Amino acid sequence: MTTAFGFGTLPGVRTTRLASWWRNTLNPALHKTLQLPRAYLSYVGLSAMDGLCTGAILALGGWEVNPIANAVLARFGFPGMIVFKFFIVAMVILMCEKIVREKPRAGRAVMAIAIAATMVPVLVAALEFACYVFWPG
């Protein structure tokens, strides 16, 4: 028997619950091909743009509109908020992988909604930047 990381178990050493959960839940998903790789890449790219736009807006004196992200920003600062946002991205991708394997249409719909929801703040930030550049003051 191999452990979650592909190494054999030592004689007399029990497998922990975490290793068992990893082996049964996450590890098989990582060994299969991704179902929606282009959608995931779009989602990660838009999320990165959202983080960059948020940082620029905060640097120009703006504020975070999302109340949960704003609370994380107040407690942990900008790096903590970026970690929080990418934790959310990872969870959405993992959930979509799980959903799309059982119900492909539903999984694609969830990913489309996630991409659209992430696109909104990026477009709003682009509009804010345009207003800031072309109509300052």
N, C-alpha and C positions, 0 to 999 in steps of 0.2 A: 504494500500500500504506500502511496506517496502522500506527502503533506500538501498543503495549499500552494506551496512555492515550488513543488516539483521534486523535493528531496524525500528520500525514504525516512520513515519514522525510526526512532531509536528503540531498541528493545526495552520494554518495561515503561515507556513514556506514553501517557495517554494524550489523545488529541483534545485540545481545548474546544469550547463551544465556538469561539471566534474562528478558529481554523476550520471547524466543521461547517460553519455558516459560509465562510469564504469559499470552501471547496464546493459546496452544494449550490450556492446562490450566484456569486459573482464570477468565479473562475470559469464555469462553462460559458457564460455570456462573453467573456473576454476572448475565448478561443474560437468563437464563431465569427463570421464576418458581420460587419455592421450592416444593418438593413437600410438605413437612410444616410449614407455618408455625406452626400452633398448638402442635404438639409442640416445635418449637424455642423458641417463646416460653415455654412451660412449663419447658423445660430451663434456659434462661437465667435465668428467675425463680427457680427452685429453687437454681441455682448461686449467684445473688446472695444468697439467704437463707442458704445454707451459709456463704458468706464472712462475712456479718454475724454469724451465730451463732458462727462460729469466733473472730471478733474479740472478741465479748462473753465467750466462755468463756475466752479467753486473758487478757482484762482481769480476770476474776474469779479467776485463778490456775490455770486448767485447762491442758491441753496438747493438742497436735494428735496424733490417734491414727494418721493416715496416715503411715507412715514416710518416704515420698518427700516429701510436703508438709512434714513436720517437718524434714527435711534442708534443704529450700529455705528454710524459716522460719529455721533456725539460721544459714544462710549469708547470706541476703538480707533478712531481717526480714519483717514483716507485709506491707508493700507488694509485696515480691518474691513472696511466697506467693500473693497475690491475682492478680498478673500470671500466675503459673504456672497457677493454677486456671482462669483465663479463657482461657489459651492452650489448655489441655486441652479446654475447652468449644468453642472455635472448631474445633479439630481433629476433635472428635466430630461436630459439625454438618457440616463439610465431607465427612467420610467417609460420613455418613448420606446426604447429598445424592448422592454418587457411587453408593452402594449402591442407594438407592431408585429411581434412574433405570434401573438394569439389572435389579434384582430387588426389586420393590415390597414384597412381604411380608417379605423379609429386612431391608430398610431400616427398615420400621415396627417390626419386632421389635427391632432394634438400638437404635432410639430409645426404645422402651418400656423396655428394660433399662437404658439410660442414665438415664432419668427415675426409674425405681425405685431405682437405685443412688444417685442424688443425693438422693432423698427420705429414705433411711434416716438419714443424719447429721442432717438437718434435724429429723426426728421425735425422734431421740435427744436433740438439743440442746433441743427444746421440753420434753421430759420432764425433762431436767436443770434447766432454768430453773424449771419447776413445783416440783420438789423443793427448789431453792434458795430460792424465794419462800415456799412453804408449810411447809417443814420446815427452817428454817435451823439451822446449827450442827452 
